[in-house]
Amino acid sequence: MARALGRGSAIDAPRSVVGVLSEFAMDTPADSTLTMRSLMRRADYRDLMTPKVGPGQPAFDFELPEYDFSDGGGAATGATVHLSDFRGAQPVALIFGSYT
């Protein structure tokens, strides 16, 4: 991440990690006790940031609703898909994040 921030892009000037963290601190209202430092010290935040699965270990099984995208929209089929259905059959990429 630091390397990507240091390079910047054609649109953005290069930024440092310290500069990015200070931007988060500015988003906190003046009367709030929550700061980036206090957030990072919280046990629940540290737990969320601690990997529960190591390299080479199987991911936890979970199920998601199945959708049909054949008509260009996403319609629920009523079926579910389990991650374990793909074990040994094909690779699966799990992407967690927001595309907004």
Buried (B, 14 or more C-beta within 10 A) or exposed (E): EEEEBEEEEEEEEEBEEEEEEEEEEEEBEEEEEEEBEEEEEEEEEEEEEEEEEEEEEEEEEEEEEEEEEEEEEEEEEEEEBEBEEEEEEEEEEEEEEEEE
